[in-house]
Amino acid sequence: MKITFLGAAGEVTGSQHLIETDTLRLLLDCGFFQGRRVESYAKNSQFKCDPGKLDGVILSHAHIDHAGNLPGLFRAGFRKPIFSTAATADVAAIMLADSAKIQTEDARYMAKRLKGSHPPVEPLYDQKHVDGVVKLFEPLDYHEWHELSPMLRVRLSDAGHILGSAIVEMDIEDKGSRKRVVFTGDLGRRGMPLLRNPQPVPGCDVLISECTYGSRVHPPPGDLKSALLRIVTETSIRGGRVIIPAFSLGRTQQIVYFLNEFYEAGVMPEIPVYVDSPLSTRITSVYSRHQEVLNMNAQKLMSLDDDLFEFPYLTYIRSNRESASLNYRKGPFVVIAASGMCENGRVRHHLKHAVADDRNTVLIVGYQAQNTLGRKIVERQERVRIFDRDYPLRAQVEVVNGLSAHADVEDLKWWYEQMASQTGIGQAFLVHGERDSAEALASVLNDYCDEDVIIPDLYESYEV
């Protein structure tokens, strides 16, 4: 069996791993690369595998860096099944449609800005490709083994990362012998709001594990909750606005959940809060349809509260006109807008109008990959480039990682211990992390593996 790492190798975007046997060609995830516009566009516009010869895709979850290029795969000739949980299938349909829309809008905006001075920027795919790929989804129930072919059976276990996220367990037959392969996707944390804890799984011959925060220990979620209240209050007093770049899936719901708690407790400043993403409203409806995958506390609260994601100061923005009007609104307010790494979507327009004013705050609540606008803001660079124009970064920058949806080193160590106690781990590969995180986690994971942990480079292949 050969594994080729076609993305998220030495970086945290573009998750895509190809498994090949004498009879199977299977892709784990098919995500977007994010970062420098020209470089990421080039990576996303071509595939290192032959999409038309794949036997299927197994999707761990619906974040864009894991699912975002599925329509591109379809455009390139892929027509086989995509296996995921039911919640992931529902969320992916929404996320991919939004991605196509954003690409089209951004292409139009850039064409207007460049005015013929550069070649036009074309979307990587459009809605017809999304419609085609959505029809290929075949949802699988959690915790059950599914015989997908005589050579492959799959079980999905709860990863605790976002709604519907899954750890993928595979029994694969290759040249007369069977190997057990486990892919973490993105592993979540224990004790988070809304979601269940990541599920331990038995040991395996081959482990492909994420390592995003393999060198860090997160503060508890309660620390972010108190920091969020402090930042909103202080910025309100200054008369500024709080810009929160956040993924529409998962992170936005968690922040709104906390703000709702502040309102119910009577401690929320009386300022408007805007969720500037039509996507968020649609995704929230998926939460309601899939309450069974939320943790017991959230299910209990939902039985008592009609809507955990609504309160009087909160408005969900839908139209572009409403979004644009916020940039000229006077007085303090909070706006939560996609995307989480500030590379796409409406948040860039809000940042464009906010970063130069020291009354404002940019609140970063998630991981920012190298070369993204979000990373440059975290680094507090003197000037940041937005829509091909440089702006001084005078706004306050707050970085709070308490709501990270990724396991930290302690969560990962706990999960590896559970796995190693059940038949052990043979060979392990660390992906979806920068080099320092991967090296730090490799020193931990080595204690549980039969062979030295491998940190693959992009496009490297290994026989296992």
MILO-943678 format. One record per residue (C-alpha): residue in one letter; x, y, z. Coordinates in steps of 0.001 Angstrom, whole numbers, plus 500000, padded with zeros to 6 digits. Example, Ala and Ser with C-alpha at 12.3 -4.5 7.8 and 13.67 -1.06 7.14 Angstrom:
<recs>
a512300495500507800 s513670498940507140 
</recs>
This chain:
<recs>
m500000500000500000 k501286503439499064 i500336506714500751 t501048510018498996 f500627513281500876 l499102515729498410 g498325518488500903 a498545519520504560 a502134518208504639 g504300520681506515 e501362523118506570 v497774523281507816 t495800523753504617 g494938521637501596 s494289518355503408 q494509515600500792 h496071512140501143 l496051509439498475 i495968505746499419 e496776503252496643 t496700499474496693 d496713496896493908 t492940497428493536 l492031500764495214 r492748504473494773 l491194506334497678 l491467510026498605 l491231511170502217 d489843514732502175 c490108517208499310 g490738520605500844 f491664524064499654 f495176525378500036 q495143528833501647 g497859531462501783 r499430533704499145 r496798534206496493 v498897533324493436 e500542530275495033 s497360528861496532 y495431529396493284 a498088527430491401 k497953524545493908 n494160524469493952 s493794524548490174 q495640521277489535 f495554517815491062 k498546515524491535 c496258512508491324 d494031511580488383 p490518512480489624 g488831510291487033 k490653507179488263 l489806507527491951 d487506504922493507 g486169507320496131 v486793510049498681 i486407509770502435 l485752513191503948 s486637513715507605 h484691516989507977 a483391519995506079 h485913522740506831 i487109524322503592 d490734523294504125 h489481519675504106 a486507519769501725 g486830522970499715 n488206521527496485 l485719518686496046 p483891520630493314 g487256521178491632 l487787517425491755 f484376516959490139 r485252519526487480 a488407517504486760 g486423514300486139 f485736512665489516 r482383510818489626 k482716508213492406 p481192508227495948 i482132510629498730 f481708509030502152 s481146511104505298 t478778511455508229 a475273512750507511 a475963516043509298 t479144516554507280 a477248515918504029 d474631518515504984 v477195521081506074 a479443520480503052 a476585521219500649 i476194524624502289 m479909525353502636 l480748524455499048 a477915526546497620 d479166529474499680 s482724528875498464 a481589528988494843 k479669532198495493 i482632533853497242 q484976532923494406 t482614534436491849 e482178537628493896 d485912537970494511 a486682537481490821 r484259540274489927 y485666542566492616 m489264541965491546 a488377542493487881 k486868545849488801 r489875546807490931 l492489545727488384 k490599547237485418 g492305545141482775 s495856545632484050 h496172541920484902 p494751538691483499 p491279538000484921 v490994535884488048 e488692532963487288 p486783530998489942 l488123527482490451 y484574526156490186 d480979527356490167 q477584526226491441 k477039523588488758 h480174521783489965 v478921522039493550 d475555520604492502 g477314517725490812 v479573516846493713 v476806517050496335 k474976514233494524 l477985511979495112 f477751512040498918 e476872508757500608 p476371509404504348 l477549506787506846 d476373506391510437 y478822506893513276 h480273503886515130 e479260501212512604 w481496499272510223 h480453499788506595 e481524497353503879 l482242499657500946 s483838496978498780 p485352493522499234 m488676495298499738 l487543498110502052 r485470498609505162 v485193501893507038 r484047503095510450 l483568506742511410 s483972507809515034 d483291511214516567 a486339513506516279 g484877516282518457 h486258518965516113 i483173520454514425 l479639519296513774 g479814515941511998 s483607515596512141 a484934512056512091 i487966509926512790 v488252507527509857 e489092503869510561 m489774501704507521 d490408497988507049 i492086497727503648 e493048494581501795 d496213494823499726 k497899491883497976 g496105489330500128 s496755490928503522 r494681493427505480 k495959496604507081 r494193498846509550 v494629502550508744 v493378505386510961 f493075509007509832 t492299511549512560 g491061514262510217 d491183517170512652 l490977515871516204 g488958517961518635 r489335518782522312 r487770517437525439 g485268519480527426 m484295521942524701 p480896523656524420 l478321522072522092 l480399519110520874 r481062515639522216 n484583514622523203 p486782512919520592 q486216509167520606 p489155506826521357 v489657504112518748 p491662500849518767 g495258500666517581 c496285500371513943 d499001499448511487 v499146502976510061 l498134506244511713 i497800509547509841 s497421512178512561 e497003515917512529 c499482517920514626 t498279521527514346 y498879522294518024 g501347519505518719 s503647521827520656 r501067523781522685 v498693523484525597 h495460525442525182 p493950527551527911 p490562526237529030 p487486527447527104 g486391529467530128 d489433531717529684 l488240532689526222 k484761533325527574 s486047535842530121 a488451537375527580 l485622537776525071 l483528539694527591 r486508541902528541 i487401542724524934 v483819543529523913 t483384545727526988 e486693547612526624 t486225548210522903 s482677549409523505 i483942551957526017 r486492553228523451 g483680553613520927 g485260551104518587 r484169547988516793 v485263544401517411 i486071542469514243 i486104538696514796 p487269536658511802 a485705533259512390 f484796530203510409 s481056530195509781 l481036526567510813 g481744525825514457 r483635528843515723 t480883531340514941 q478283529224516724 q480524528877519789 i481082532642520029 v477377533412519596 y476624530744522215 f478863532608524703 l477420536027523802 n473951534605524366 e475087533454527816 f476381536984528565 y473014538415527588 e471102535914529717 a473399536733532666 g472860540489532218 v476553541321531639 m476530541903527877 p477171545556526840 e474164546984525051 i475772547138521611 p474742545536518337 v476234542196517351 y476239541182513686 v476947537777512241 d477910538819508738 s477615535547506918 p474468534183505300 l476277530871505620 s476052530947509408 t472259531066509423 r472062528061507140 i474625526128509162 t472821526847512416 s469785525095510968 v471980522016510498 y472730522087514223 s469000521858514841 r468629518906512449 h471529517039514009 q471049517600517724 e471951513960518259 v475646514724517595 l475814517572520141 n476944516885523688 m474458516124526426 n474683519581527991 a473834521298524697 q470962518892524073 k469597519628527539 l469856523393527027 m468161523139523639 s465203521458525315 l464857524524527568 d465789527341525187 d464117527671521796 d467334528945520212 l470822528943521725 f472031531192518919 e469632534152519248 f469357537157521599 p467911540685521211 y471141542509520220 l471999539951517561 t471356540350513824 y472233537876511080 i473299539810507982 r472236538365504654 s472680540811501773 n475843542454500465 r474183545840500902 e473564545209504611 s477149544029505002 a478614547074503261 s476498549440505374 l478226548195508544 n481489549720507376 y479951553186507634 r478017552618510846 k478846554976513735 g479439553805517282 p480589550529518776 f479474547121517568 v480687543561517153 v480879541836513790 i481672538140513325 a482501537386509705 a484109534686507610 s486658533573506765 g488613532444509771 m492053533134508278 c490929536423506642 e491704535130503164 n488211535237501671 g484763536581502288 r483299539646503911 v485733539893506814 r488351541407504524 h486040544330503758 h485479544903507480 l489218544720508165 k489890547163505349 h487689549725507113 a488853548929510650 v492571548166510889 a493763551772510714 d491676552953513720 d493161552349517176 r489710552379518797 n488922549092517069 t489909545559518015 v490654542600515780 l489973539500517860 i491675536375516532 v490127533189517918 g491638530487515720 y494771529238514058 q496213531443511301 a498310529640508692 q501563531069507363 n501271533813504734 t497557534416505399 l496256537890506186 g495201536577509590 r498775535483510362 k500113538923509403 i497628540544511766 v498632538145514570 e502266539106513934 r501173542756514257 q502928543818511096 e503033547581510688 r501101547421507440 v498838544742505998 r497791544233502405 i494062543943501751 f492652543870498208 d496046544883496765 r496339547976498936 d498444548502502070 y496799549717505290 p498457550670508590 l497633548231511382 r496727550528514283 a493769548572515666 q494233546573518850 v494981542918518139 e493850540288520641 v494693536615520176 v492688534173522263 n493063530457521606 g490722529085524265 l488163528093521642 s490531526321519318 a488718523342517846 h492003521443517517 a493393519083520119 d496467520381521917 v499434518219522870 e497722516965526043 d494557515966524153 l496616514237521478 k498739512402524038 w495592511206525820 w494136509965522533 y497351508159521520 e497477506489524943 q493957505114524449 m494892503813521015 a498200502295522109 s496490500460524964 q494330498651522371 t496765496698520150 g499222499573519651 i500325501747516732 g502610500553513952 q503734503356511627 a502608506980512147 f502645510050509912 l502102513601511164 v500269516017508876 h498287519256509101 g500878521139511126 e503896523351510700 r507328521844511195 d507890522896514817 s504536521478515909 a505134518238514027 e508608517741515479 a507404518441519008 l504519515992518695 a506712513354517039 s508773513182520233 v505552512379522130 l504048509972519594 n507277507991519182 d506690506484522625 y503539504759521342 c504705503548517909 d506619500521516696 e508548502646514189 d509872506216514189 v507236508804513375 i507462510265509858 i506804513916509034 p506160513851505282 d506887516681502886 l504392517771500271 y503943515208497473 e506085512551499199 s505021508902498911 y505608506024501316 e505134502269500988 v503597500813504163 
</recs>
